[in-house]
Amino acid sequence: MKTKTLMMTGLLSMISAAAFAQNPVAQVHQDNAQIRQDTREIHHDTREVRHDNAVIAVKKEQVAAGKQELQAERQERNTLARDEKVALKNGDVAGAKQLDQARRSEQHAINVQKQEIRHDDKVIAKRKVEKHDAQLARRDEKVERHEEKVKRDHDAAKI
């Protein structure tokens, strides 16, 4: 009984091994299909990186425009402050109050603009980190694919 069970087990394991074993041509076809799939993924990743670069460039332009606007608002605020001082020197308290109010609203606008610029800088930095991580992952995948290709070529040479 034991011998019969061992023989059956051995026979079944040989049959299952034969079923899972592929002929070399089928293995080459499967490897080629995997290479095509990897190539598609590479192209998709490259498109994503280009898109990220474009988004980062647009954000940088927006930040630069925001900084220019901020500088203009600062100049306007400083002009209002000078006018306010002149009005106070001349004894025009009502005019000085109006100029003070205008200067304060400009200062508030400047602070809001600064906050938006800081937020945009953080978004740009985050996108850069994500892009860098994606590039590192792509590089690792490329190394793995190269190792697999070398192994496949070596195995194909044995055939």
Residue, then its C-alpha position, 0 to 999 in steps of 0.5 A: m500500500k505504501t509503495k503504491t501511494l508513493m508511486m502514485t504521488g511520484l507519477l502525479s508530481m511528474i505529470s504536474a511538472a510536465a503540465f507546468a513546464q513550457n516548451p522553450v518557444a512558448q517561454v520566448h513568446q511569453d517573455n516577449a509579451q512581458i517585454r512589450q507590456d514593460t515597454r508600454e508601462i515605461h512609455h506611460d510613466t514617461r508621459e506622466v513625468r512630462h506632464d508633471n514637468a509641465v505642471i511644475a513649470v506652470k506653477k513656477e510661472q504662477v509663483a513668479a507672477g505672484k511675486q511680481e504682483l506682490q512687489a507692486e502691492r508693496q510699492e503701492r503700500n509704501t507710497l500710501a505710507r509716504d502720502e499718509k506721513v505727508a498728510l499728517k505733517n500738513g495737519d490733514v487728519a481725515g486724509a491721513k485716516q483714509l490713507d491709513q485705511a488704504r495702506r492697511s488694506e494693501q498690507h492685508a492683500i500683501n499678506v494674502q498674496k504671500q500666503e498663496i505664494r508659500h502654498d504654491d511653493k509647497v505644492i511645487a516642492k511636493r510635486k518635485v519629490e513625487k516626480h523624483d520618487a517616480q524616477l527612482a522607481r523607474r530606474d529600479e524597474k529598469v535595472e530589474r528588467h535588464e537583469e531579467k533580459v540577461k537571464r532570458d538571453h542566457d537561458a535562450a542561448k542554452i536552447 
